[in-house]
Amino acid sequence: MILGKNAFFVTPSDSLAVLGSHLRHIPYFRIEGVKGFARSMPTAGAIDRVANAVGVDFYEVPTGWKYFGSLMDASRLSLCGEESFGTGSDHIREKDGIWAALAWLQIIACEKKSVEELLISHWKRFGRNFFTRYDYENCNADDCARMMHKLEQTVTSPAYVGTQLSHKNKSYVVKLADNFHYEDPVDGSIAARQGIRLLFEDGSRIIVRLSGTGSSGATVRIYIDSYEKDENLLLGDAQVVLSPLINIALDVTEIKIHTGREAPTVIT
């Protein structure tokens, strides 16, 4: 976790993106070069834009560090991360928080900017991905399975693409909706049904994943990733900016109906 002055909070996806856009300051990468960037599928898409801007390969992988490891072993990956605060580089085949903190300190020293100034500069260049995660823990597994089945049937219908979803004065148009399927580019192995994705034309996303369907109950995680490039919104409060997309996600999933929960167990 990266915190600036006055507890200025940096989301894991923003941290990964800032690192990616400043790797020129890290001596290791000046020597070894930059091979590629990757993030787990639920992680906000800030690093995607950096990869496109600097011209390196980008990989979106299922949740699980082994998928990053496969790319590292094949010399395809230099920097990776996930929304649950894991960050890593190909100097070691594992998460390395100490390395991430040292990399941030190197960038701060070279840029002569504070953490907050680095983030604001980054957002002005690339736009900002506002992100939150809603966890509904210890839910009835059968009810959650029915919810996911109904949601997948609805959003994967060919007619769903182009649907406009709105809340108050904000609208999002569906560009793609699926249940994430990953084919490892190294060994060809398949990881299917990794989470339902709603991708919108402006780059925003809603992700829904179900886990822990054993006797202790199921956990539903809803990830909200709202992309904004309007400079008037870049410094806005995340929960305020995310509010329209959060409400759309709650409506589309019908999470309250299926779980009986009025609020998530945890909001990250």
C-alpha positions in Angstrom: 0.0 0.0 0.0 1.3 3.4 -1.0 0.3 6.4 1.1 1.4 10.0 0.6 1.4 13.0 2.9 -1.8 13.5 4.9 -2.7 9.8 4.2 -3.1 10.4 0.4 -4.2 7.0 -0.7 -2.9 5.4 -3.9 -5.0 2.5 -5.2 -3.1 -0.6 -6.3 -4.1 0.0 -9.9 -2.9 3.6 -9.8 0.3 2.5 -8.1 1.0 -0.1 -10.8 0.3 2.5 -13.6 2.6 5.1 -12.1 5.4 2.6 -11.8 4.8 1.5 -15.4 5.0 5.0 -16.7 8.2 5.8 -14.8 10.3 2.6 -15.2 12.9 4.6 -17.0 14.0 5.8 -13.6 14.7 2.3 -12.3 18.3 1.2 -13.2 17.3 -2.5 -13.5 14.9 -1.7 -16.4 17.4 0.6 -18.1 19.7 -2.4 -18.3 17.2 -5.2 -18.9 14.5 -3.4 -20.9 10.8 -3.6 -20.4 9.1 -6.7 -21.8 5.5 -6.3 -20.9 2.9 -5.3 -18.3 0.1 -7.4 -16.8 -2.8 -7.1 -14.3 -5.3 -9.5 -12.9 -8.7 -9.2 -14.7 -10.6 -7.5 -11.8 -7.9 -4.9 -11.3 -8.8 -1.4 -12.7 -7.5 -0.7 -16.2 -5.0 2.1 -15.5 -2.0 0.1 -16.6 -3.6 -0.7 -19.9 -3.3 2.9 -21.1 0.3 3.1 -20.0 1.2 0.0 -21.9 -0.5 1.4 -25.0 1.3 4.8 -24.6 4.8 3.3 -24.1 4.3 0.6 -26.7 4.8 -2.6 -24.6 2.8 -5.8 -24.6 -0.1 -6.0 -22.1 -1.7 -9.1 -20.6 -5.0 -9.4 -18.7 -4.9 -12.6 -16.6 -7.2 -14.4 -14.2 -6.7 -13.9 -10.4 -3.8 -15.9 -9.2 -0.1 -15.1 -9.2 0.8 -18.3 -11.1 -0.5 -16.6 -14.3 2.1 -13.8 -13.9 4.8 -16.4 -13.2 4.1 -18.2 -16.4 4.7 -14.9 -18.4 7.8 -14.1 -16.4 9.3 -17.6 -17.0 8.8 -16.9 -20.8 10.5 -13.5 -20.5 7.3 -11.7 -21.6 6.6 -9.7 -18.4 8.4 -7.0 -16.4 5.8 -5.5 -14.2 2.5 -6.9 -12.8 -0.1 -6.3 -10.1 -3.5 -7.0 -8.7 -6.2 -5.0 -7.0 -5.5 -6.8 -3.6 -2.2 -4.8 -3.3 0.2 -7.4 -4.8 2.8 -5.8 -7.0 5.8 -7.5 -8.6 8.6 -7.4 -11.2 10.5 -10.1 -13.0 13.5 -9.8 -10.7 11.7 -12.4 -8.6 8.8 -14.7 -9.4 6.6 -13.4 -6.5 4.9 -10.4 -5.0 7.5 -7.9 -3.6 6.1 -5.0 -1.5 9.6 -3.9 -0.4 10.6 -3.6 -4.1 7.5 -1.7 -4.9 8.1 0.8 -2.1 11.7 1.3 -3.1 10.7 1.8 -6.7 8.3 4.5 -5.6 11.0 6.2 -3.6 13.3 6.1 -6.7 10.6 7.7 -8.8 9.9 10.4 -6.2 13.6 11.2 -6.0 14.0 11.4 -9.8 10.8 13.3 -10.5 11.1 15.6 -7.4 7.4 15.3 -6.8 5.3 14.2 -3.9 3.1 11.1 -4.1 0.0 13.3 -4.7 1.8 15.4 -7.3 2.8 12.2 -9.2 -0.8 10.9 -9.2 -2.3 14.2 -10.3 0.3 14.5 -13.1 -0.5 10.9 -14.1 -4.3 11.4 -14.2 -4.0 14.6 -16.3 -2.1 12.6 -18.9 -3.9 9.3 -18.9 -7.2 9.9 -17.1 -8.3 8.3 -13.9 -9.7 4.9 -13.1 -11.9 5.3 -10.0 -12.1 1.9 -8.4 -14.0 0.1 -5.5 -14.8 -3.5 -4.6 -17.9 -4.7 -2.8 -17.7 -8.0 -1.0 -20.8 -9.9 0.1 -19.5 -12.7 2.4 -21.1 -15.9 3.7 -24.0 -15.8 1.3 -26.2 -18.7 0.4 -24.3 -20.6 -2.2 -27.3 -21.8 -4.2 -28.8 -18.3 -4.3 -25.5 -16.9 -5.5 -25.1 -19.5 -8.2 -28.6 -18.7 -9.5 -27.7 -15.0 -9.5 -24.6 -15.6 -11.5 -26.4 -17.9 -14.0 -29.1 -15.4 -14.6 -26.6 -12.5 -14.9 -24.5 -14.5 -17.4 -27.6 -15.4 -19.5 -28.7 -11.7 -19.6 -25.4 -10.0 -20.4 -24.0 -12.6 -22.9 -27.1 -12.3 -25.1 -25.9 -10.8 -28.5 -28.6 -8.1 -28.2 -27.1 -6.9 -24.9 -24.1 -5.2 -26.7 -25.0 -1.6 -27.3 -27.4 -1.5 -24.3 -27.3 1.9 -22.5 -27.3 1.6 -18.7 -28.1 4.8 -16.8 -28.3 6.2 -13.3 -29.3 9.8 -12.8 -27.4 11.9 -15.3 -24.7 9.3 -16.1 -25.0 6.7 -18.9 -22.7 3.8 -20.0 -23.0 1.9 -23.3 -22.1 -1.8 -23.2 -19.2 -2.6 -25.6 -18.6 -6.2 -24.6 -20.0 -8.6 -22.0 -18.8 -12.1 -21.3 -17.6 -14.6 -18.7 -13.8 -14.1 -18.8 -11.9 -16.8 -20.6 -8.1 -16.9 -20.6 -5.7 -18.8 -22.8 -2.1 -18.8 -21.5 0.0 -17.5 -24.4 2.9 -19.5 -23.2 1.6 -23.1 -22.7 -1.9 -22.8 -24.2 -3.7 -23.8 -21.0 -7.2 -22.6 -20.5 -8.8 -20.9 -17.5 -12.6 -20.5 -18.2 -15.4 -18.8 -16.4 -13.2 -16.5 -14.4 -15.8 -13.8 -13.8 -18.6 -11.9 -15.6 -17.4 -8.7 -17.3 -19.4 -5.7 -18.5 -17.1 -3.5 -20.5 -18.3 -0.1 -21.5 -17.4 2.1 -24.5 -15.8 4.8 -22.3 -13.4 2.2 -20.7 -15.4 1.7 -17.5 -16.1 -1.8 -16.3 -18.2 -3.9 -13.9 -16.8 -7.3 -12.9 -18.7 -9.9 -10.8 -17.0 -13.0 -9.4 -18.2 -15.8 -7.2 -15.9 -17.7 -4.8 -16.0 -20.0 -1.8 -19.1 -22.0 -2.6 -18.4 -24.6 0.2 -20.4 -25.2 3.4 -19.3 -22.0 5.0 -21.1 -19.9 2.3 -20.3 -18.1 -0.8 -18.6 -14.7 -1.4 -19.7 -12.4 -4.2 -17.3 -9.7 -5.3 -18.4 -6.8 -7.4 -15.6 -4.7 -8.9 -16.4 -1.2 -10.1 -13.9 0.6 -12.4 -15.2 3.9 -13.7 -12.9 5.7 -16.1 -12.9 9.6 -16.2 -10.8 11.9 -18.3 -12.7 15.2 -17.4 -10.1 17.3 -15.5 -13.0 18.6 -13.3 -13.5 15.1 -11.9 -9.9 13.9 -11.5 -9.7 15.0 -7.9 -13.2 14.0 -7.0 -14.2 11.7 -4.1 -14.1 8.1 -5.4 -17.4 7.0 -3.9 -19.2 10.1 -5.3 -17.8 9.6 -8.8 -18.4 5.9 -8.7 -22.0 6.2 -7.4 -23.7 6.0 -10.8 -21.8 2.9 -11.8 -22.2 1.3 -8.4 -26.0 1.7 -8.6 -26.0 0.3 -12.1 -24.0 -2.7 -10.9 -26.4 -3.3 -8.0 -29.4 -3.1 -10.3 -27.9 -5.4 -13.1 -26.8 -8.1 -10.6 -30.0 -7.9 -8.5 -27.6 -8.6 -5.6 -30.1 -7.4 -2.9 -32.8 -9.7 -4.2 -30.6 -12.8 -4.5 -28.6 -12.4 -1.3 -31.1 -10.5 0.9 -28.3 -8.1 1.8 -28.9 -4.4 1.9 -25.2 -3.6 2.0 -21.9 -5.4 1.3 -19.9 -6.9 4.1 -16.8 -5.0 3.1 -16.1 -2.1 0.8 -12.5 -1.7 -0.4 
